Amino acid sequence: MKNLAGLMKQAQQMQSKMQEMQSRLESIEVEGVAGAGLVAVTLNGKGDLRRVKIDPKLADPADIEMLEDLIVAAHRDAKTKIEAMTQEEMQKVTGGLQLPPGMKLPF
């Protein structure tokens, strides 16, 4: 029974650390860029889009498709950075315990 109580305490501590990490991730912002910096998007640590910056040189109505592609590429860049950062934070919370493939944070 003593072992079960210890296990429950560890689970509560991990849950508390997860909540702290989620709060930190919400306040962190990551920028993704494309087109050599002509398009930039900013996401918070949870992946919510916060800002889009577009260099005025790209505002050519005749080439709007390229601009759309660059926005998507910048978003993908930022999302990749967030996933790496989240994985790092998760390693800290779990003490290096590897999560099964495909298992993500609860957000």
QUIJO-V577843 format. One record per residue. N is the residue number from 0. SS is DSSP state (2 for helix, 1 for strand, 0 for the rest). OMEGA is omega in degrees with one decimal (none if undefined). NEAR is the number of other ideal C-beta (glycine too) atoms within 10 Angstrom. Layout:
N_SS_OMEGA_NEAR ; N_SS_OMEGA_NEAR
This chain:
0_0_179.3_5 ; 1_2_179.8_6 ; 2_2_178.9_7 ; 3_2_178.9_8 ; 4_2_177.9_9 ; 5_2_178.4_10 ; 6_2_178.4_10 ; 7_2_179.1_10 ; 8_2_177.9_10 ; 9_2_179.0_11 ; 10_2_178.2_10 ; 11_2_178.4_10 ; 12_2_179.4_11 ; 13_2_178.6_14 ; 14_2_178.4_11 ; 15_2_178.5_11 ; 16_2_178.0_16 ; 17_2_179.1_16 ; 18_2_177.3_12 ; 19_2_-179.7_12 ; 20_2_179.3_17 ; 21_2_177.1_17 ; 22_2_178.4_10 ; 23_2_-178.6_11 ; 24_2_179.6_19 ; 25_2_-177.6_13 ; 26_2_179.9_9 ; 27_0_175.4_14 ; 28_1_-179.4_14 ; 29_1_-179.7_21 ; 30_1_173.3_16 ; 31_1_-177.5_20 ; 32_1_176.0_16 ; 33_1_178.2_19 ; 34_0_179.7_18 ; 35_0_176.1_8 ; 36_0_179.9_11 ; 37_0_176.8_17 ; 38_1_177.1_25 ; 39_1_174.1_20 ; 40_1_178.3_25 ; 41_1_177.4_17 ; 42_1_171.0_22 ; 43_1_-176.2_16 ; 44_0_177.4_22 ; 45_0_177.8_14 ; 46_0_178.1_15 ; 47_0_179.1_11 ; 48_1_-178.4_13 ; 49_1_-176.8_12 ; 50_1_171.7_10 ; 51_1_176.5_12 ; 52_1_-179.0_13 ; 53_1_177.2_16 ; 54_0_-178.2_14 ; 55_2_178.3_7 ; 56_2_-177.3_8 ; 57_2_-175.4_15 ; 58_0_178.6_10 ; 59_0_-178.3_10 ; 60_2_-179.5_6 ; 61_2_-176.5_6 ; 62_2_-176.7_10 ; 63_2_-179.3_11 ; 64_2_177.9_8 ; 65_2_178.8_14 ; 66_2_178.3_18 ; 67_2_178.9_11 ; 68_2_179.6_13 ; 69_2_177.6_21 ; 70_2_178.5_20 ; 71_2_-179.6_13 ; 72_2_178.5_16 ; 73_2_177.8_25 ; 74_2_179.2_19 ; 75_2_178.7_13 ; 76_2_179.6_19 ; 77_2_-179.0_24 ; 78_2_177.7_16 ; 79_2_178.6_12 ; 80_2_179.4_15 ; 81_2_-179.9_20 ; 82_2_178.3_13 ; 83_2_-180.0_11 ; 84_2_179.4_14 ; 85_2_178.6_20 ; 86_2_177.3_12 ; 87_2_-179.8_9 ; 88_2_-179.7_20 ; 89_2_177.5_19 ; 90_2_178.5_13 ; 91_2_-176.9_10 ; 92_2_-175.1_19 ; 93_2_-180.0_13 ; 94_0_178.3_9 ; 95_0_178.3_8 ; 96_0_-179.4_9 ; 97_0_174.9_9 ; 98_0_177.3_12 ; 99_0_178.8_5 ; 100_0_178.4_5 ; 101_0_179.4_5 ; 102_0_-176.9_9 ; 103_0_178.2_10 ; 104_0_-177.3_16 ; 105_0_171.8_7 ; 106_0_none_11
